[in-house]
Amino acid sequence: MFIAVDFDPVATGNVASLARPDGRVTGVTAQQSELPAKRLELLKELLLPSAIKGGGVHKRTNLGTARVAAGYGQTTGLPLHVVDFKHPPFDYDAGFADALRAKVDALCVLGSGLWVPARREIVERALKARLPSVFNQSQWAEAGGLMSYGFYFPWMWRRGADMVASILRGAKVGDIPMEQPTTYTW
């Protein structure tokens, strides 16, 4: 049982499908292949009606999500420059320098629990670079980011605990469908 908050379990091959994960794993997924496109859409509606250049910030382990976001950028006429923070320890200086060199006008920061400790630093760097940014959780907006759109973490933990309880009562793991949030926070 897992809670996928910064990767897509179907895209990574961890489960066969959300409806029938098969095998020995199930859990809750945060739709990380779909939400970045929605964040870009919101950012474009708010700030970028003329389809100027955006930047998507990611780390190597969520490259698939970055590709989906870049594909959305192509279909909507919002060119997306992908900024790679690489592996921990993340090189924020190089990432923001790359975004500025590419002349991006805004950032869509893909979700990662590994960035939470640097939340204020990333927001401050975006503000200093005058790059409006959209994030995956409301805590980022509370730290000074422009806006956020994402799932509600407490719901995911509760649903994960409910699934564990079902398994302990005898349910077969592969028969429990993966669940996705139905409510999002701003």
N, C-alpha and C positions, 0 to 999 in steps of 0.2 A: 504494500500500500504506500503510495507517495502522494505528495502535494506538489504539483508542477507549477511553480510561480514564475520561473524565468526561462522555460523551454516548452516546446510543443511535443508531448509524448508520442503522438502519431508520426509527426515529421521526423523525429529522431529514432523511430523504430522501437520505442519502449513498449508500445501496445499496438495491436493490429488495427483497432478502431475504437472510437469512444463508446459506441453502443455495445460492442463485444470485444473487450480488451484481450480475451483469451489468455491462457497460460496462468501464471502465478502472480500477476500484478494488476492492480486497479488503483483508483484514487480520484483526485480532484485536479482539474487543469484550468489555468487562467486564460486560455485562448491566446497565447502569446504570438501566434502567427497572424491573428486577425486584429488585435487591439492596436498595434502600431499604425496600421492603415487608418483606423478610426481617429487616432490622435493626430495624424497628419492632416486628415480631412478637417478636423476641428481647427487646427493651426492655420490651415489655408483659408478657411471661412473667416477666421478672426483677423488675421494679419496679412495674408498673402493672396488677395484676390487676383492679382496680376501674375500669379504663378512664378514668382521669383524663386531663387535657389534655396533649398532647405538642406539641412545636414542631419544625418541620423547617427547617433552615437551608440556604439555597441562594444561588446567584448567578444573575443574569439568564440566562446561557447554559445553565443546566441546569433551566430552568423546566418542561420536559416531565417530567423526573424528579420534580420537586416535585409536579406534578399527580398522577402515578401514586402517589406516597407518600400524598398527601392522600386519594386514592380508596381506598387500602387502609385509611387511618384511618377513613373513613366506614363501610366494610364490617365493620370489627372493633369498632366502637363506641369507637375511640380518636380523639377529636376532635384535629385537627392544625392548629395555627396556623403558617402559613408566615412565616418570618423571612427577609427579603431583605437580603443584604449588598450588593446592587447590583453596580456595576462597580468595577474597581480605580481608585484605591486604596480598598479596602473600608472601610466605616465600621462597625467592630466595636462602638464605643460605642452607636451608634444601633440596631444589630441586637440587642444584648443588652438594651438598654433596652426595645425593642419586645417581646421575649420576656417580660421581667419584667412589663411593663404588661398583657400578655395572660394573665398568671398561668399560664404553662406549667409543667409539673412535671418535664419531661425534654426533652432535645434529640436529634434525629437529624440529624447534620451530613452533608449530601450531599457526595460526593467532588468535589474539584477540585485539580488540581495547583497552581493559583494560591494556594491556602491553605497549602501545605506550609511556606513560609518563616515563616508566623505560627502554626504548629502549637502551639507552647508557649503563645503568647499566647491563642489561642482556648481551649485546655484550661484555662489559668489563669483566664480570665474565666468559664468554665462552672463551675469549682470555686468561685470567689468568689461566684457567683450561686446556688450550691448546686443546680445543675441537672445531674443525672446525664445523661451523654451517650454515644451510640453513634456510632462513626466507621467509615469505610470501610477503614482500614488499621491494622495492629497498631502502627505507629509512634506513632499517636495515643494508644493505650492505654499504651504505654511512656512517653509524655510526661505521663501522669497521668489520661487519660480513663478512664471507667468500663470500656468494652469496645469491641471492634471486630469486624467481620465483613466480609471482602472477599477479593478475589482475590490471588494471589501474583504480584507484579510481575515477578520474574525469569523466570517461565514465559512471561509475555506477550512480553517482549523476545526470548527464545529462539525462540518460535514466529514472531514477526515476522521475525527474521533467517532462519529456515528458509524462510519464504514468499518473501523477497527472493531467496534462493539459487535457489529453484525458478523464479522469474521470469527470473533471469539465465541459467538453463539452457534457457529457451525455453517454459516453461508460459505459457498465456494467462491474464492477470490475472482476467478475468471468469469463468473456469472454476474458479478456486480458491475454495472456500466460505470464508465468514467462520468463524473459530473462536472458541470461548468457553471460559473456564476450566471445569475440572471439579473442581478442588480449591480449597477456600477456607481462609483463615486466620482465627484468632480474635484 
